[in-house]
Amino acid sequence: GFTIPSALTTAAWADCVAWTADDTERTGVPQDETGRLWDVLWLAGYAARLHRDKAGDRLIFALLRVPRGHRRATRCELVLHIGPGDEGEPVMTVMLPGED
């Protein structure tokens, strides 16, 4: 539902999205990258709508995700930043805190 280009940093992808069939086999947790990416983007969009009328170019939102190699979900905070892209266009980037 985003109308501007969206990106995730490599670290945010590795921590919150990356998941393989081997991960499912090792942990017994049936997940996939498509579903995990959906969770990140849906929650980013929800957070953006909640903060629509607030000033600033970034906000922090949280999600529960199962870390690779684990079986239980834990809370993870992410930063949603909207800033200029390569040609000055608005771009939304999801990153881990402290990555910018």
N, C-alpha and C positions, 0 to 999 in steps of 0.2 A: 503494500500500500504506500510505499514511498514514491514521491514524485521527483526526487532528486537522486543522482547517483549515490550509491551506498558502498561502503567498503568495511572490511574487518582487518585489523592488523594481524600479522602472522602469529603473534603471541596470543591474541584473543581467539583466533581460529584454533590453535593448538590446544588451548585450555578448555574451550567451551563447545567446539563444534567437531573437531577431529574424532572419528570413531570408525573402526574397521570391523569386518566380520570376525577377525581374530580377537578383537576386544570383547565382542559378544560371547564368543566361545570361552574365553578365559574367565570372564566374570559372571556369565549367565544372565547378564542384563541385556535384553533385546532392544538396542537402539541403533540408529543410523545417522549419518551426517545430515541428511535432508531434514529429519525431525529436529535434530539439535539446532541446526541453522534456523529453522522456523521458530523455535523457542526464543533464540537470541533476537531475531528481527521483530517478532511480535511484541516482545517485552520492550524493546527499544522504541517501537512505534507507540506503544501504550504510554511509556514514560514521556515521550515527546508530546503527546496529546495532553497529558496531565500538566506539563510545564509550558504549554503553548503561550501563556500570557506573561511569563517571567522573562526577565532580561538575562542576557548571557549567551555564550556560544557553546556551553557544555552542561551536561547534567550527569549525575550518577544514578544508575539503576542496578537492581540485583536480580539474580535468578538462581534457581536451584539446578545443578547439573551434576551428573555422575562423573567424577574425574576418571580418566583412563586408568585402568588397573584396579579400580575400586568397585564396590557393589552398592554403595549408598550415596545418595545425593548430598551435596554440601552447597552452602551459599557462596556465591561468587559475585563480586561487584564489578561492573563494567562502566566505562565512561562513553557517553554519546557526545560527539563533538561535531558541530556543523561549522565549516570554514571554507575558505576558497580552495578550489581545485587548481590544476595547472594553468587554466586560462581564466581564473577569477570566478568561475561558476561555483554555486554552492554544492558542497559534497558532505555527506554524512559519513563519519568514521566511528566505528565501535572499537574501543581499545581497552586494555587493562589500565587501572589507575597507575599513574607515573610514567606512562609510555610516551607522552608528548614531550 
